[in-house]
Amino acid sequence: MFREIHQDWLPGLTAGTAVSRAKSQILLHKLHQTVQADWNLPESGAFAAFEQIKSKLENAYMEHHRIEKLADEYGISASYLRKLFLKHTGMGPKEYHMHIQNQQACRYLIFTGYPVREIAKLCGFYEEYHFSKIFKQLNGVSPTLYRSRQRNGE
């Protein structure tokens, strides 16, 4: 195709330049498609597993997940799964799961009147103390103070 473009192009002729440009754009488009397809080939199956596991962590945030078990269930190595999480979310799977739990906890604190111990259970924590400790580490304040500040617009 490159030879064709070179043959069609004649300096000084407008029609030759227009045809060459059009064919060049077609060639670039084909190259782009080929390169994009090749980039995704090695991780396509693994990426599908990553997406399913990520979705499972997001939708079943209240459950306890063992990353090794999830990886095995979806046919991917745990270490490669960690690499995919780091690449696509900027955090490991365990950290990502905790991030999702924290987001849900924040929503419950802002939009419901549930007591903190109930929110802890809804977010997958066995006890309120552990939940409060993790929440404070992630948000810098206790759940009660967080709720108060969010509701008062601070």
C-alpha positions as CSV (number, residue, x, y, z in Angstrom):
1,M,0.0,0.0,0.0
2,F,2.9,2.3,0.7
3,R,4.3,1.8,-2.8
4,E,0.8,2.6,-4.2
5,I,0.8,5.8,-2.3
6,H,4.3,6.7,-3.5
7,Q,3.3,6.0,-7.1
8,D,0.1,8.0,-6.9
9,W,1.8,11.1,-5.5
10,L,3.2,13.4,-8.1
11,P,4.7,16.7,-6.9
12,G,2.7,19.7,-8.0
13,L,-0.5,17.9,-9.0
14,T,-3.3,18.6,-6.6
15,A,-5.3,15.4,-7.5
16,G,-2.2,13.2,-6.9
17,T,-1.6,14.8,-3.5
18,A,-5.3,14.3,-2.4
19,V,-5.3,10.7,-3.4
20,S,-2.0,10.1,-1.6
21,R,-3.3,11.7,1.5
22,A,-6.5,9.7,1.5
23,K,-4.6,6.4,1.0
24,S,-2.1,7.5,3.7
25,Q,-5.0,8.0,6.1
26,I,-6.4,4.5,5.3
27,L,-2.9,3.0,5.8
28,L,-2.5,4.7,9.2
29,H,-6.0,3.6,10.2
30,K,-5.1,0.0,9.3
31,L,-1.8,0.2,11.2
32,H,-3.5,1.6,14.2
33,Q,-6.1,-1.2,14.3
34,T,-3.4,-3.8,13.9
35,V,-1.3,-2.4,16.7
36,Q,-4.2,-2.0,19.0
37,A,-5.3,-5.6,18.4
38,D,-1.8,-6.8,19.1
39,W,-1.5,-4.8,22.3
40,N,-4.5,-6.6,23.8
41,L,-3.8,-10.1,22.6
42,P,-1.6,-11.4,25.3
43,E,-3.7,-10.1,28.2
44,S,-7.2,-10.4,26.6
45,G,-8.2,-13.6,28.6
46,A,-6.4,-12.3,31.7
47,F,-8.0,-8.9,31.3
48,A,-11.5,-10.4,31.0
49,A,-10.7,-12.3,34.3
50,F,-9.5,-9.0,35.8
51,E,-12.7,-7.2,34.8
52,Q,-14.9,-10.0,36.3
53,I,-13.0,-10.1,39.5
54,K,-13.1,-6.3,39.8
55,S,-16.8,-6.3,39.2
56,K,-17.2,-9.0,41.8
57,L,-15.3,-6.9,44.4
58,E,-17.4,-3.9,43.6
59,N,-20.8,-5.7,43.8
60,A,-20.0,-8.0,46.7
61,Y,-18.0,-5.6,48.7
62,M,-19.5,-6.8,52.0
63,E,-18.1,-10.3,51.5
64,H,-14.6,-11.4,52.4
65,H,-12.6,-12.4,49.3
66,R,-9.3,-14.3,49.1
67,I,-7.5,-13.0,46.1
68,E,-5.7,-16.3,45.5
69,K,-9.1,-18.1,45.5
70,L,-10.6,-15.6,43.1
71,A,-7.6,-15.8,40.8
72,D,-7.8,-19.5,40.7
73,E,-11.6,-19.4,40.1
74,Y,-11.1,-17.2,37.0
75,G,-8.0,-19.1,35.8
76,I,-5.4,-16.4,36.3
77,S,-2.4,-16.3,38.6
78,A,-2.7,-14.3,41.7
79,S,0.5,-12.4,41.0
80,Y,-0.6,-11.5,37.4
81,L,-4.0,-10.4,38.8
82,R,-2.2,-8.1,41.2
83,K,-0.2,-6.6,38.3
84,L,-3.4,-6.0,36.4
85,F,-5.0,-4.3,39.3
86,L,-2.0,-2.1,39.8
87,K,-1.9,-1.2,36.1
88,H,-5.6,-0.4,35.8
89,T,-6.7,0.9,39.2
90,G,-3.4,2.1,40.7
91,M,-3.9,-0.3,43.7
92,G,-3.7,-4.0,44.5
93,P,-6.9,-6.1,44.7
94,K,-7.0,-6.1,48.5
95,E,-6.5,-2.3,48.6
96,Y,-9.1,-1.9,45.8
97,H,-11.6,-4.0,47.8
98,M,-11.0,-1.9,50.9
99,H,-11.4,1.3,48.8
100,I,-14.8,0.1,47.6
101,Q,-15.9,-0.8,51.1
102,N,-14.8,2.7,52.3
103,Q,-16.8,4.4,49.5
104,Q,-19.9,2.5,50.5
105,A,-19.3,3.3,54.2
106,C,-19.1,7.0,53.3
107,R,-22.3,6.8,51.4
108,Y,-24.1,5.0,54.2
109,L,-22.8,7.6,56.7
110,I,-23.9,10.6,54.6
111,F,-27.3,9.3,53.2
112,T,-28.6,7.1,56.0
113,G,-29.2,7.3,59.7
114,Y,-27.9,3.8,60.4
115,P,-25.7,3.4,63.5
116,V,-22.0,2.9,62.9
117,R,-22.1,-0.7,64.0
118,E,-24.8,-1.4,61.4
119,I,-22.8,0.3,58.6
120,A,-19.8,-1.8,59.7
121,K,-21.8,-5.0,59.1
122,L,-23.2,-3.7,55.8
123,C,-19.7,-3.1,54.6
124,G,-18.3,-6.5,55.6
125,F,-16.7,-5.8,58.9
126,Y,-17.3,-8.1,61.8
127,E,-16.9,-5.5,64.5
128,E,-17.4,-1.8,64.8
129,Y,-14.0,-1.2,66.4
130,H,-12.1,-2.7,63.5
131,F,-14.3,-0.8,61.0
132,S,-13.8,2.5,62.9
133,K,-10.0,2.0,63.0
134,I,-9.8,1.3,59.2
135,F,-12.2,4.1,58.4
136,K,-10.1,6.6,60.4
137,Q,-6.9,5.4,58.7
138,L,-8.4,5.9,55.3
139,N,-10.3,9.2,55.9
140,G,-8.4,10.8,58.7
141,V,-11.5,11.1,61.0
142,S,-13.8,8.7,62.8
143,P,-17.0,7.6,61.1
144,T,-19.1,9.7,63.5
145,L,-17.1,12.8,62.9
146,Y,-17.1,12.2,59.2
147,R,-20.9,11.9,59.2
148,S,-21.2,15.1,61.3
149,R,-18.9,17.1,59.0
150,Q,-20.6,15.9,55.8
151,R,-24.0,16.7,57.0
152,N,-23.0,20.1,58.3
153,G,-21.2,21.0,55.1
154,E,-17.8,21.2,56.6
